[in-house]
Amino acid sequence: MISDASSMLLQQKIHKRGDRALICRETRLQLSADQHQLVLSRYVEQYTPQGVRWIERQHRVAVSDVLRWLIAQGESSVSSLERANML
């Protein structure tokens, strides 16, 4: 499984398939080394009597694109604080 201290574990599952197979899945989110991209990693391991198979997939998106999407799709709220004699 993936083990990086700088990543955030989103999901980890272990599933037994029948009497002879075990499947481990893990999903993590982290920033790229240059901190310009978010990286979503999906890792799967399958243990069977025939051996171990694994695959890792990574999906990348620019942080600036994520922020633009959040601003466009998210709900905005406004908070303010008024103090007497602020100016």
SVG drawing of the C-alpha trace seen along z (x, -y; Angstrom):
<svg xmlns="http://www.w3.org/2000/svg" viewBox="-24 -57 33 78">
<polyline fill="none" stroke="black" stroke-width="0.4" points="0.0,0.0 1.0,-3.6 2.5,-5.2 3.5,-8.8 3.5,-11.0 2.6,-14.1 -0.5,-12.5 -4.0,-12.4 -5.6,-9.0 -9.2,-9.2 -10.2,-5.6 -8.7,-2.2 -10.6,1.0 -9.7,4.7 -12.1,7.1 -12.1,10.9 -13.3,12.4 -14.2,16.0 -11.9,18.3 -8.8,17.7 -8.5,14.0 -7.9,10.8 -8.2,7.3 -6.8,4.2 -7.7,0.7 -6.4,-2.6 -7.1,-6.2 -4.8,-9.1 -4.6,-12.8 -1.5,-14.9 0.2,-18.0 2.8,-17.5 6.4,-18.2 6.2,-21.7 2.8,-22.2 1.1,-23.2 -1.0,-20.1 -3.3,-17.9 -2.5,-14.2 -5.2,-11.6 -3.6,-8.1 -5.7,-4.9 -3.8,-1.7 -5.2,1.9 -3.4,5.1 -4.8,8.6 -3.5,11.6 -4.3,15.1 -2.7,18.5 -1.2,17.7 0.6,14.6 0.2,10.9 -0.9,8.4 -1.1,4.6 -1.8,1.5 -1.6,-2.2 -3.3,-5.0 -2.7,-8.7 -4.9,-11.5 -3.5,-15.1 -5.2,-18.5 -3.8,-22.0 -4.5,-23.6 -5.5,-26.8 -8.1,-24.8 -9.5,-23.3 -9.8,-26.8 -11.5,-28.3 -14.0,-25.4 -14.7,-25.8 -15.4,-29.5 -17.7,-28.9 -19.6,-26.0 -19.5,-26.7 -21.9,-28.7 -20.5,-32.0 -21.1,-33.6 -20.1,-37.0 -19.0,-37.7 -18.1,-41.1 -17.1,-42.7 -17.9,-46.3 -16.2,-48.2 -16.8,-51.7 -14.0,-54.1 -12.2,-51.7 -11.1,-54.5"/>
</svg>
